[in-house]
Amino acid sequence: GGGGGMGAGGPGMQQRNGSGIPSRQQLRPFIPRPDDVKYKVEIPDTLVGRILGRAGSTITEIQNASGCEVKFSQRGEYVPGTQNRLLYVCGQASGAKVAQQMVLQKIEGDQGDVSSADFKFELMPN
């Protein structure tokens, strides 16, 4: 037998040469559609940073990849009796699925030190 090699990095990781400044992710404008679905999930305050990313870079990446609007409840606005913020995902059903998977991936982190099994996206009525 033989072990398969691990591929390093992925597509879309290249940086612009010359300036030395990595290109910031530009958030594409979200255009709501009448058949959009809306989900919410509770995120402990300690994990909010994983989804937001540095200066909001991670949440921007999720929004661009899924085509959905992904946003947190206001800072300090918690689910009653908890330290959980609410994360909302709004958009087309197919994109919402992508956004949910990416959010769960970010929650688990690179180390997989947090299980995403406890996080359930709840469909909200329109």
N, C-alpha and C positions, 0 to 999 in steps of 0.2 A: 504493500500500500504506500500511500504518500499523502501528507497533509496539504491542504489547500492553503495558499498564502493569503494573508489578510490585506485587502486593498486599502491603501492609505488615502484619506480624504475622499471627497465626493465631488460631483460636478457643481459648478457655481461657487467654488471656494476661491477662485483666483482673485487677486487684488490688482487694482490699477497700478501700473508702474509709473515712475516719474515723481508724482506728487508725494508719495509716501504716506498719504492719508487714505485709509480704507474707505471705499465708497459706502456711505450710509444707505441703509435700506429706505427707499422712499415708499411711504404707505400709499397704495393705490386707493382712490376714492371708492367707497362702498355705495353701490346703487341698489337700494331696496327694490324687491319685486313682490307682487301681490301673493305669490305662492311660497314666500320665504317661511322657514320654520324658525322657532326660537327655543333655545335650550338654556338651562341654568344648572350650575353645579357649585357646591360649596367647596371652597379652597381655604385651608388653614392659613392664617396670616404668615406663618413661617415659610410657606411654600409659594406665596404670591410672587416673590422675587424670581423664582425659577421660570415662571411663565412670562413675567414682564421682560426679564433680561436687562442687560445694561442699557440705560436710557431708553427702555422700551423696545430694544432691538428684537428680542425674541417674540414678543406678541405681534410685532409688525410682520415678522417672518411668517408666523402662523396665519395672519390675516391675508397676506399676499398669496401664500400657497393654497389657501382654501377658498379665497374669494368671499369669505364671510367677515362680518363685523364681530370682533372678539373684544369684550371690554369688561372691566371689573366694576363692582359697586364702588362708591366713593370711599376714600381713605377714612378709616374710623367708622365706616358704616358696616356693622357686622350682623350676621344672622343672630336673632335674639338668643341670649344665653350662651353664645359661643364666641370664639375668636376667629370665626370663619367669614371670609369675604365671599360674595357671590360673583361668579364669572358667567357672563352671558355670551352665547354664541348665536348669531343671527345670520341667516342666509339660506341658500338653496340646500335641500336635504343632502345632496351628494357632497357639497362642500362642507356642510356641517359635520359630516362623518369624518372628513379629513381633519378638520379643526379639532374635533374631539380626540382623535388618535394622537395628534401632535401634542395637545395639551397633556394627555396622559403620559406620553413619552417624556415631556419636560418635567412632569411631577416625579417620575421615577429617577430622573437624572442620569448622568453618565455612570454612576456607581450602582444604580439600581437599589439605592438604600431605602427607598420609600416604595411601598406597594401601591400601584394605581387601582388595585381591585376594589378598594373601598370607595372609589369616586364614581358616582352615578350621575350621568347627565339626565336631567328631567325635562321632558317636553313641556313647554309653556303654552297655554291656550292663546290663540290670536286675539 
